[in-house]
Amino acid sequence: MSRYSFLLILLPLILGSQTSSSLAAEDKLNVLFIAVDDLGNVLDRDRPAGIKTPHLDELKERGVFFQRAYCQIPLCNPSRASVMTGKRPDATTVWDLDRHFRDQIPDAVTLSQQFRQRDYQVARVGKIYHYNVPKGIGTDGLDDKPSWDKVINPKGRDVAEEALITNPTPWKPVSAAMSWLEADGTDEEQTDGMIATEAIGLLKEFQEQPFFLAVGFFRPHTPYVAPKKYFEMHPLEEIRLEEVPQGDRDDIPAAAIPHNIPKPDYGLETEILKNSLQAYYASVSFVDAQVGRVVAELDRLNLSDNTVIVFWSDHGYHLGEHHLWQKRTLYDESARAPVIIAAPGLDTAGTTCNRVVEFIDIYPTVTDLVFGTVPKDIDGRSLKPLLDDPQQKWRHPAFTQILRPGDGKPVMGSAITLGRYRYVEWNGGSAGRELFDHRTDPRELTNLVDSPDHQQIIHRLQKRLHENISTDVPETPFNPKRL
């Protein structure tokens, strides 16, 4: 019997009958927790033609790919706070890029703290909590010290060469602009290459003891910086822009369009958009290669059969749909992002799950897989049933919010996605509403909110939305300039 087959039989017995305190050290499952920044839905049915992600494609074959995983807020800081605490923004009160979740919930036990409490080696390399990119690279950013035993903050030549970056919108900082650099040098000289190298070193260091290793890559967050070979993998003449129908925005509320994109496509010319898109694809392929390096080392050290691998991006990303780019919308492209979970003994490896799940489900899923328990004071639910059977019935909704500065008064967008429908309210509906049917309209081109045939489903979705999350502007202080 192979070791893999043995674990397949033994794992349910371990998780169902013992707590971590009674497990022998050699039987404890490790966790490799990999995060990337601003990775859109490039691995699923919306995969752009020609984009190359061989290592992530291979990782999908090792686990279950959650194709309809929705973040809590399509903005870096609040999304990451919700992932690590398992709590919704209403609980963390993190709406912008400045606030820390411990300001509101100082005693929260984060996902990685669950492992610290059980004497695991717990380390972070790179970006797990929020960083200002690129200025925060090399620092702790908006980190959470109780979450880790050890932290490493690499800083590569991409930061040193910021002056070489092409910024087609110079009135915007490179952190927010669709800016790029076709970089000289090797992968290992870039921050993300250094992160992979440091993660490999920690795998070697921890191989004889149980560990929770969080590896956070900065790309493909703008500025899109990658070595030249990754640009060459995506020739400019093969880059195709999204075709947006005429009048696409005519039936949606003004609040649905983010404040930071005042003009369609930022008012940029086609060639500039194609250059930015090429650079984004290059950055995706670059970070894909770094993920591949880390997972390959896990295999080389014979740790794969005893390690849960979790891969996630903090939110989705617009690549020209609706003439929008980047994030901060409640459209599907921005609210949804890839999640892959691979676990020892998983006989559903290589399958895609089309059920609607949430990012706050990552925390309880990991603790359920490793310890056989789910904390009672978090908002998410374990996805272990879907890992066992990705096609089973699953009627749980996903809730996504976004807070915007508005025109002198902040605007709250609140969305529920359930089955085939996504329903949205802006300021509780006073600033507009939307309904999209993903079965007949996956690109969300037709707002059905005024359709007489859909009023019953709207009523049901509205009721569940109001029962679960805020639909009005929160009273908790926040910095509107950082929304």
C-alpha positions in Angstrom: 0.0 0.0 0.0 1.4 3.4 -0.9 1.9 6.1 1.7 -0.8 8.2 -0.1 -3.3 5.3 0.1 -2.5 4.7 3.7 -3.2 8.4 4.5 -6.5 8.2 2.6 -7.6 5.5 5.0 -6.0 7.0 8.1 -6.9 10.7 7.8 -10.6 10.5 8.6 -9.8 8.5 11.7 -7.2 11.0 12.9 -9.4 14.0 12.3 -12.5 12.5 13.7 -11.2 11.0 16.9 -8.3 13.1 18.2 -7.5 16.7 18.9 -4.1 18.2 18.0 -2.9 17.9 21.6 -3.1 14.1 21.4 -1.5 13.7 18.0 2.1 12.6 17.7 4.2 15.3 16.1 4.9 13.1 13.1 1.2 12.7 12.4 0.3 16.4 12.5 -0.7 17.8 9.1 1.3 20.9 8.0 -0.2 23.8 6.1 1.4 25.7 3.2 -0.7 28.8 2.9 -0.1 30.7 -0.4 -1.5 34.1 -1.2 -1.2 36.2 -4.3 -2.2 39.8 -4.8 -4.9 40.9 -7.3 -5.1 37.7 -9.3 -8.3 37.7 -11.3 -10.2 34.8 -12.6 -7.6 33.6 -15.1 -7.8 29.9 -14.1 -11.4 29.1 -14.9 -13.9 29.4 -17.7 -13.0 33.1 -18.1 -9.3 32.3 -18.7 -7.8 34.8 -21.2 -6.6 33.2 -24.4 -2.9 32.5 -24.3 -2.2 33.2 -20.6 0.3 30.7 -19.2 0.0 29.3 -15.6 1.4 25.7 -15.8 2.2 25.5 -12.1 -1.2 26.7 -10.9 -2.8 24.4 -13.4 -0.9 21.5 -11.9 -1.9 22.6 -8.4 -5.5 22.5 -9.5 -5.0 18.8 -10.4 -3.8 18.2 -6.8 -6.8 19.7 -5.1 -10.3 21.1 -5.5 -10.6 24.3 -7.5 -13.3 26.6 -6.1 -14.4 28.4 -9.2 -17.1 30.5 -7.5 -15.3 31.8 -4.4 -16.3 35.3 -3.4 -14.3 37.7 -1.3 -15.9 39.8 1.5 -14.5 43.1 0.1 -12.7 43.5 -3.2 -9.9 45.6 -1.6 -6.7 44.3 -0.2 -6.7 45.2 3.5 -10.3 44.4 4.4 -10.3 41.2 2.4 -7.2 39.8 4.0 -8.5 40.8 7.5 -11.6 38.7 6.8 -9.7 35.7 5.5 -7.3 35.6 8.5 -10.0 36.2 11.2 -12.9 34.3 9.5 -15.1 37.3 10.2 -17.1 39.6 8.0 -16.3 43.3 7.6 -19.3 44.2 9.7 -17.3 42.5 12.6 -13.8 43.6 11.7 -14.9 47.1 10.8 -12.1 47.2 8.3 -13.3 49.0 5.2 -10.3 50.9 4.0 -6.5 50.5 3.6 -5.5 51.9 7.0 -7.6 50.3 9.7 -6.4 47.2 11.6 -8.9 44.6 12.7 -7.6 44.5 16.2 -8.8 48.1 16.7 -12.3 46.5 16.8 -11.7 42.9 17.9 -8.4 42.9 19.9 -8.8 39.4 21.2 -9.5 37.8 17.8 -7.6 34.5 17.3 -6.4 34.5 13.7 -6.1 31.4 11.6 -2.3 31.2 12.1 -2.7 31.7 15.8 -4.7 28.5 16.0 -1.5 26.8 15.0 0.7 28.8 17.3 -1.5 27.7 20.2 -0.8 24.1 19.2 3.0 24.5 19.1 3.4 24.5 15.4 6.2 26.5 13.7 4.3 29.4 12.3 6.0 31.8 9.9 5.2 34.4 7.3 7.2 35.4 4.2 6.0 38.4 2.2 2.4 39.8 2.1 -0.4 38.1 4.0 -1.9 41.2 5.7 -2.0 44.5 3.9 1.0 46.3 2.5 1.3 49.5 0.5 2.8 48.3 -2.8 5.5 49.1 -3.6 6.4 51.4 -0.8 5.6 48.9 2.0 7.7 46.1 0.5 10.5 45.1 2.8 8.6 46.3 5.9 6.0 44.6 8.1 3.3 46.6 6.4 0.0 46.4 8.3 1.0 43.0 9.8 -0.4 41.3 12.9 2.4 40.3 15.3 0.4 37.8 17.3 -0.2 35.8 14.1 3.5 34.7 13.7 6.5 33.3 15.4 8.8 34.4 12.5 8.5 36.9 9.7 10.7 37.6 6.7 10.2 40.7 4.5 12.2 40.4 1.3 12.9 43.5 -0.8 14.0 43.1 -4.4 15.3 45.1 -7.3 11.7 45.8 -8.4 11.6 48.3 -5.6 15.0 49.8 -6.3 14.0 50.2 -10.0 10.7 52.0 -9.4 12.0 55.0 -11.4 12.1 52.8 -14.5 8.4 51.9 -14.4 6.2 53.1 -17.2 3.1 54.9 -15.8 0.6 55.9 -18.5 -1.4 57.9 -15.9 1.3 59.9 -14.1 -1.3 61.7 -11.9 -1.8 58.3 -10.2 0.9 56.6 -8.1 2.3 53.4 -9.6 0.5 51.5 -6.8 -2.8 52.4 -8.3 -1.9 52.9 -11.9 -1.8 50.2 -14.7 1.9 50.7 -14.8 4.6 48.2 -15.8 8.3 47.3 -16.1 9.8 44.7 -18.3 12.6 44.0 -15.9 16.2 42.9 -16.4 17.8 40.2 -14.3 16.6 36.9 -12.8 13.5 35.8 -11.0 15.5 35.5 -7.8 16.3 39.2 -7.8 12.7 40.3 -7.8 10.8 40.5 -4.4 8.6 37.6 -5.3 11.5 35.5 -6.4 13.2 36.2 -3.1 10.0 35.3 -1.2 10.0 31.9 -3.0 13.7 31.4 -2.0 13.0 32.3 1.6 10.0 30.0 1.7 12.1 27.1 0.3 14.6 27.8 3.1 11.9 27.6 5.7 10.5 24.4 4.4 13.9 22.9 4.8 14.2 24.3 8.3 10.7 23.1 9.4 10.7 19.7 7.7 11.2 17.7 10.9 8.4 19.5 12.8 4.8 20.5 12.2 4.4 23.9 10.5 2.1 26.6 9.2 4.0 28.5 6.5 2.3 31.5 5.0 3.8 32.6 1.7 2.5 35.9 0.3 3.4 37.1 -3.2 3.0 40.7 -4.3 2.3 40.2 -8.0 0.4 40.6 -10.1 -0.5 43.7 -8.1 0.4 46.9 -10.0 3.0 48.0 -10.9 3.2 44.9 -13.1 6.9 44.0 -12.8 8.3 40.8 -14.2 11.5 39.6 -15.9 11.6 40.0 -19.7 11.1 36.3 -20.4 7.6 36.5 -19.0 6.7 39.4 -21.3 8.1 37.3 -24.2 5.7 34.5 -23.3 2.8 36.8 -24.1 3.6 38.6 -27.4 1.9 42.0 -27.7 0.5 41.1 -31.1 -1.4 38.3 -29.5 -3.0 40.4 -26.7 -6.8 40.9 -27.2 -8.9 43.4 -25.3 -12.3 42.6 -24.0 -15.2 43.4 -26.4 -17.7 45.5 -24.5 -21.2 45.9 -26.0 -22.4 49.4 -26.8 -24.5 50.8 -24.0 -23.3 48.2 -21.4 -23.6 50.7 -18.6 -27.0 52.2 -19.5 -29.0 50.0 -17.1 -26.8 50.1 -14.0 -26.7 52.6 -11.1 -24.0 55.3 -11.2 -22.8 53.9 -7.8 -21.8 50.7 -9.5 -18.9 52.4 -11.2 -15.9 52.9 -8.9 -14.8 56.4 -8.1 -11.2 55.8 -9.2 -12.2 55.0 -12.8 -14.0 58.2 -13.8 -13.6 57.5 -17.5 -14.1 54.1 -19.3 -10.7 52.4 -19.6 -9.2 55.4 -17.7 -9.5 57.2 -21.0 -6.4 55.3 -22.2 -5.6 54.4 -25.8 -5.9 50.9 -27.1 -2.2 50.3 -27.4 -1.6 51.5 -23.8 -4.3 49.1 -22.6 -2.7 46.2 -24.5 0.7 47.0 -23.0 -0.8 47.0 -19.5 -2.6 43.7 -20.2 0.5 42.1 -21.5 2.4 43.2 -18.4 -0.4 41.8 -16.2 -0.2 38.4 -17.9 3.6 38.5 -17.6 3.2 39.2 -13.9 0.7 36.3 -13.5 3.1 33.9 -15.2 6.0 35.1 -13.1 4.2 34.6 -9.8 3.0 31.2 -11.2 6.6 30.2 -11.6 7.4 31.2 -8.0 4.5 29.2 -6.7 5.8 26.3 -8.7 9.3 26.6 -7.1 7.8 26.4 -3.6 5.5 23.5 -4.3 8.4 21.6 -6.0 10.5 22.0 -2.9 7.6 20.6 -0.8 7.6 17.6 -3.1 11.4 17.2 -3.0 11.4 17.1 0.8 8.6 14.4 0.8 6.3 16.7 2.7 3.4 16.7 0.2 1.7 13.6 1.7 1.5 15.4 5.1 0.7 19.0 4.0 -2.5 20.8 3.3 -1.9 23.4 0.5 -4.2 26.4 0.3 -3.9 28.9 -2.6 -5.9 32.1 -2.8 -6.0 35.6 -4.1 -7.3 38.5 -2.0 -10.0 39.4 -4.6 -10.7 39.4 -8.3 -9.6 41.8 -10.9 -11.1 43.6 -13.9 -9.2 43.3 -17.2 -11.4 45.6 -19.3 -14.9 44.1 -18.7 -17.4 46.9 -18.7 -14.4 49.1 -19.6 -13.3 48.6 -16.0 -9.8 47.7 -14.7 -8.5 46.5 -11.4 -10.9 46.1 -8.4 -13.4 47.8 -6.0 -16.5 46.8 -7.9 -19.2 44.3 -7.0 -19.2 42.9 -10.5 -18.4 39.2 -10.6 -14.9 39.8 -12.1 -13.9 41.8 -9.0 -15.7 40.0 -6.3 -14.7 36.4 -7.3 -11.2 35.0 -7.2 -9.4 31.7 -7.4 -9.2 29.4 -4.4 -7.5 25.9 -4.5 -7.4 23.5 -1.6 -5.3 20.3 -1.7 -5.2 17.9 1.2 -3.6 14.5 1.8 -6.0 11.6 1.0 -8.2 13.8 -1.2 -9.9 11.5 -3.6 -11.6 14.4 -5.4 -8.3 15.9 -6.5 -8.4 17.5 -9.9 -12.1 18.5 -9.7 -13.7 21.9 -10.0 -16.4 23.0 -7.6 -19.0 25.3 -9.0 -20.8 25.9 -5.7 -20.9 29.4 -4.2 -18.4 29.8 -1.3 -16.9 32.7 0.6 -13.3 33.7 1.6 -14.3 33.5 5.2 -14.8 29.8 4.7 -11.0 29.3 4.2 -10.2 29.6 8.0 -12.7 27.0 9.2 -11.9 24.7 6.4 -8.2 24.6 7.3 -8.9 24.0 11.0 -11.4 21.3 10.1 -9.0 19.5 7.9 -6.1 19.7 10.3 -7.7 19.5 13.8 -11.1 18.2 13.0 -12.7 21.3 14.7 -14.2 24.6 13.6 -14.1 27.6 16.0 -17.5 28.7 17.1 -16.8 32.5 17.1 -16.2 33.0 13.4 -18.6 33.7 10.5 -17.3 31.2 7.9 -18.2 27.5 7.5 -16.0 24.6 6.6 -15.8 23.5 3.0 -14.8 20.0 3.9 -18.2 18.6 2.7 -17.4 20.1 -0.7 -13.9 18.7 -0.7 -15.5 15.3 -0.1 -18.1 15.8 -2.8 -17.7 19.1 -4.9 -21.0 18.6 -6.6 -23.2 18.0 -3.6 -26.1 20.3 -2.9 -24.9 23.6 -1.3 -27.4 26.4 -1.0 -25.3 28.8 1.0 -25.0 32.4 -0.3 -21.9 34.6 -0.5 -21.9 38.2 0.7 -19.6 40.9 -0.7 -19.5 44.6 0.3 -17.6 47.7 -0.9 -17.5 51.1 0.7 -16.8 54.1 -1.5 -16.1 57.8 -0.8 -19.0 58.9 -2.9 -19.7 62.5 -3.9 -19.3 64.1 -0.4 -21.1 61.2 1.3 -19.8 57.6 1.4 -21.7 54.9 -0.5 -22.1 51.3 0.6 -22.6 48.5 -1.9 -23.8 45.1 -0.6 -24.2 42.0 -2.7 -25.6 38.5 -2.3 -24.7 35.7 -4.7 -26.8 32.6 -4.5 -27.0 29.9 -7.1 -27.5 31.6 -10.5 -28.2 35.1 -9.2 -26.3 38.1 -7.9 -28.3 40.9 -6.3 -26.8 44.3 -5.3 -28.0 47.3 -3.3 -26.3 50.6 -3.1 -27.0 52.4 0.2 -29.8 50.0 1.0 -31.2 50.5 -2.5 -31.6 54.3 -2.3 -28.6 54.7 -4.7 -29.7 51.9 -7.0 -30.1 48.1 -7.3 -28.9 45.4 -9.6 -29.9 41.8 -10.4 -27.9 39.5 -12.8 -28.7 35.9 -13.9 -25.3 34.1 -14.2 -26.9 31.2 -16.0 -28.1 33.2 -19.0 -25.9 36.3 -18.6 -22.5 35.3 -17.1 -20.9 38.6 -18.2 -23.5 40.6 -16.3 -24.6 42.7 -19.2 -28.4 42.9 -18.4 -29.7 44.3 -15.2 -32.9 42.5 -14.4 -33.9 44.4 -11.3 -37.0 46.0 -12.9 -38.1 42.7 -14.6 -41.6 41.7 -13.5 -40.6 38.1 -13.8 -37.8 38.4 -11.2 -39.5 40.3 -8.4 -40.1 37.1 -6.3 -36.4 36.1 -6.4 -35.4 39.7 -5.7 -37.6 39.7 -2.6 -36.0 36.5 -1.4 -32.5 37.7 -2.0 -33.1 41.1 -0.5 -34.5 39.4 2.7 -31.4 37.2 3.1 -29.1 40.1 2.3 -30.6 42.3 5.0 -30.6 39.5 7.5 -26.9 38.9 7.2 -24.9 42.0 6.4 -25.0 45.8 6.5 -26.5 47.6 3.5 -25.9 51.2 4.8 -22.8 53.2 5.5 -21.2 52.1 8.8 -20.8 54.4 11.7 -17.3 53.1 12.6 -14.7 55.7 11.7 -12.7 55.2 8.5 -10.6 57.2 6.2 -12.5 58.0 3.1 -9.3 59.0 1.3 -8.1 55.4 1.7 -11.2 53.8 0.2 
